[in-house]
């Protein structure tokens, strides 16, 4: 088991919206691979959403409801991307050798 400072933030939340963490010595274990896969899907969906948002912004006929929906989807995607960045940033900091 890894020390607490090396827990991995997972790309999903618990039932009460609290963060979930993984404690394991296996970087290639089932849960690690599952988290990697979900993170990849989240990042891909965020990239697609940026394209869609650009189209909505370029559409002069887009109404307030279209803009509100796009903004809500962007906010959700940004939360996912920030969670991935936090998790991966922590993993990088833990794996870097200290000078």
N, C-alpha and C positions, 0 to 999 in steps of 0.2 A: 504494500500500500504506500502511496506517495505521501509526503508530508503535506499538511494543510496548505502551505504556501504554493504547492504545485497542483492544486485542484483545477480542473478544467471547467470553465463556464460552458454549459451546454446551450445549444441554440433553441431551447424551449423552456417554458416556465412550468412550475408546479401548479396544482389546482387553485391556489390562492394568488397566482401571479408572481410567486416568489421564484427567484432564480434557482436553477438546478445545477449541481456540480457533479463531476465524475472524478473519483479517486481510484486510480489504477496504475500499475507499473507497465501495462501493455499499451503502447502507443498505437499498435495495430489491432487491438482487440475489437470485438464486435461493437461495443458501445462507442468507441472512438471512431470506427469506420462509419457507423450510423450518423454520428454527429457531423463528421466530415461531409457525408452525403447530403444531409439536410442543409448544412451551411452552403454547399455548392448550389443547391436548388434555390435557397433564399437569395444568394448573390445574383444568380441568373434571372430570377424573377424581378429583382430590383433593377437590373440593367434593362430588361424589357419594359418595365414601367417608366423608366426615364424616357425611352423612345416614345411611349404612348403619351406621356405628359407633354413632351415637345409638340406632338401632333395636336393635342387639345389646345395648347397655348397658341399655336399657329392658326387654329380654326376660329375665324372671326364670328362664326355662328354659335360657338360654344357658349352655353348659358351658365348662370351661376350654379345650377345643380351639377353640371358637368365639371366645372372647376372645383366645386366642393368635394365631389366624389374623388377626383384625381388627387386633390390635396390630401384627403384622408388616406388614400392608398399609398401615396408617397410617404406620409408620416409613418404608417405601419412598416413599410419597406425600410425606411431609415432606422427605425428601432431595431429591426432584424440585422441590418448591416452594422450598426453600432455594437450590437451584442457579439457579432462575429469578429469585429475588429478588436473589441475588448478581450475576447477569448484568445484570439490569435496573438495579440500583442502580449498578453500574459504568457502564453506558451513560448514566444520568442524570448522574452525577458528571462524566463526560467532556464531555457536551453542555452543561452549565450554564456560563454565562459566569463567569469569575473576576472578583471585584471588586477 
